[in-house]
Amino acid sequence: MKGFLHLRSVNPGFNAANVITMYLQLPATRYPEIPLETNFRRELLSRINALPGVEAAMISDLPLAGNFVGHRVVIDGRPTPAVGTEPEVQTPSVMGDYFRVMQIPIRAGRDFLPTDREGQPLVAIVNEAFVRQHLPDQNPIGSRIDWIRRDERQKWMTIVGVVADVKHSGLNQPVDPAVYAPFSQNDEAWRRFMTLVVKTEGPVAGLVEDIKKQVWSLDSQIPVSDIQSMDDLMTVSVAQERFNMLLLGIFAVLALTLAGVGIYGMIAYRVNQRTHDIGVYIALGAQHRDVLRLIMKDVIKLTMVGIVLGLLGAVALTRLMVSLLFEVTPTDPATLIAVALLLLLAATALGVLHSGTPSIEHSTRNRPAVRITTFARFVSSRQSGS
């Protein structure tokens, strides 16, 4: 539960509020060339941004959607790594004011401009993870990078900006280095897929249908799928962790219930074992609080033994849960202490509860009878012994 709460508090790197996404893919038969793809994207964004209260952009690989395209990268001025050892990065393509729509902070340099288009010098924006891993000792702005092109001349892209890290693969996954490039400068005709990212100023009722109409006004045969809000996408991205928490939570409640039943049974057994001692204690004038103190000494002592053994077992066995935890160690002290205190409080409450059982209450209310019975047993035992 603690790990899941940490996961839910992770900053994804973008603002998911009032953002709708939908997936489109251009058919190769009607869009065989890059200029046709670029014109479609540019015109579609222009039409959607003309809708009142709407800001739209697009990206090839949506964060938290579970997929991305990666390329091996080379940095200008550095020797080309051996085959198979080249660093790999995520390579999303974008169009429109994507970083502004998603509210991804720009840490250095600038955003893409309308002039960063076909026929112009190639540009790229990298994330902070890329800078940390590949350009830690230099200013990244102005550096040139490209994908590994073994059989053709390099097409260097100049880094013009650095943006904040985005949790692309999952909230519980590390951030991978990423290189963003404009769709309009794309030289990969197969990259016909895209996700529309639409931010609204208010309620989205009816907006999806308006966006579909704009898509179909350009091409009536293009399907619009995977329509969902970024909030829903974030919820889905932690569905497995939520299920793990729910399942383990059910087992934890069951275990706590069984522990409580076991503690109560242990207390009842110990009290029954000491019935004679308690009777003598009461016969000698002990009050109910004195009986309670006698019972609680046993309860606390045995419970502490159980807690120590339980903690040793937890330290040994919770290491098997490492894959289910997020930013919580298997031997998290706060968690182990909290559970130990919970069991101690449960044992104390059950001890107090058992001290109020009818047999003990009857004994404390009938001290004279207990004294007579105890004295009779004492005389009988002395006579049988003689």
Secondary structure, 3 states (H helix, E strand, C coil): CHHHHHHHCCCCCCCCCCEEEEEEECCCCCCCCHHHHHHHHHHHHHHHHCCCCEEEEEECCCCCCCCCCEEEEEECCCCCCCCCCCCEEECCEEEECHHHHCCCCEEEECCCCCCCCCCCCCEEEEEHHHHHHHCCCCCCCCCEEEECCCCCCCCCEEEEEEECCCCCCCCCCCCCCEEEEEHHHCCCCCCCEEEEEEEECCCCCCHHHHHHHHHHHHCCCCCCEEEEEHHHHHHHHCHHHHHHHHHHHHHHHHHHHHHHHHHHHHHHHHHHHCHHHHHHHHHCCCCHHHHHHHHHHHHHHHHHHHHHHHHHHHHHHHHHHHHHCCCCCCCCHHHHHHHHHHHHHHHHHHHHHHHCCHHHHHHHHCHHHHHHHHHHHHHHHHHHHC
